[in-house]
């Protein structure tokens, strides 16, 4: 067997061996993104919270009848709706189910809850995460 063919076969074998590791690592990395988002939110740091989203024009947020596209537009929506610490409250995520779809994509289903002085809003979300050069980021968020 020539050396180029041998190198090619070894490369394929390495990819097959390490692909499951990449998918297996996704849930931990994604959980870390969500934990960092909650911590940023609870500090009153919208920009830190937005680090969890892909900084791209196609990043999409859906809630109710409203569809918001583009990282900056999503950020501006959060900043307008939650323009004080009282409105932000304390955020907690729970019931996370992280399902890798392939080596660079995963779906997350979970619950969110805000604890504020006057109320306790809560709901569900579905997030599409993609593994980008900067790490795992949300590219689509559907929150109810």
N, C-alpha and C positions, 0 to 999 in steps of 0.2 A: 504494500500500500504506500503510495507516495506521501510525502510529508504534508502537502497542502490538504489532501483528502483527510489524512489523520487529524490534522488541526481542526478542520471543519467538523468532523465527527465528535471530537472532544468538546468543541464549542457547543454543539447541539446538546450533548450530554450534560454539560454544565448548565445550560439554560433550562433544560428539563428538570434538573436537580434543584436549582435555586428558584424557579418560578413559584412553587408552592410556598417557599419561605417569604417571598415578597407579598403574596396574598395573605399569609398568616400574620405578617407584621402590620398589615393595614389597620385592623381593629385597634391595636394599641396606639398607633400614631394618630388615628382619627379621634380616639377618646381624648388624647392629649390636646388636640386642637379645640375640642369642645370644652374641656376643663379650662384652657387658657381663655376662651371666649367668656365663660361664666365669671372667671376671676376679673377680667377686664371690665365687664359689665358692672360687677359689684364694686369696682373702684370708681365707677362713673366715667369710664374711658371708652367712648364709642369707637374711636379710631383703633384702639387695641382690640376691641370686639370684632371690628371689621377685618382684622388681619386674618381671620378664619375664612374669609371669602376670597375667591380668585379676583385679582385686581384686573378685570377684563370687561370690555363692553357687553359681552354676552352673559355675564353673571345675571341670574334672574331670581327675583323674590316674588312669590305669589302669596297673597293673603286676602281672603274674601273674594270680591270681584276685581281686585286691583292686581295688576302685573307691573312690576318695576324692573327695568332692565338697565344694566350697567353698574359697575361697582360704585362709582361716585353717586349715582342716583339712589342706589340702595342706602348708601351711607347718609346722604342728605335726608332721606325719608326717616331713618332712625333718629338722626340728630333733631329733626323737627318734632317728631312724635314724642320723643323722650328727652326733652330739653331741660330737665332738672333731675336731681337725685331722687326727689320724691316720686316723680313719674317713673323713674327707672326701677326703684325698689331693689330687691335682692332676687337674682335669677338663680334657678336651679333646674338642671336637666335630670330626667330619670327615665327608667324603662328603655334604655338604649338597646336596639338591635342593629348590629352592624353586619351587613352582608356584602362581602367582596364580590364584585361582578367579574373582574379580571385583574391583572396586575396593577392597573392604573385607574380603576374606578370602583366605587362602593356606594351602596345605598344605606342610609341610616334612618331608622324609624324611632321616634322617641316622644317624650312629653316635656313640656316646659311649664314652669310656674314662677310667677312673680309674687313676692311678698311685699306689700306696701302697707302704709298706715291704714288706709281706708278700704282696701280690697285685696283680693287674691286671684287676679286673672290667671288662667291656665289654658293649655290646649295641647295639640299634637303637632308634630312636624315630620316631614319627609325631606331628607337632604340627599342630593347627589354630590358626592365627593369625587374629585379627580386628583391623581398624583401628578403634580406639576414640578418644574425645576425647583421652586421654592418650598415644596412639600405638599402635603394633602390639603386641599382647599375646597370649599363649597362652591359649586358652579350653579346649582339650582336649589332653592329653598322654598318649600310649600308649607306654610304654617297656618294653622287654624286656631 
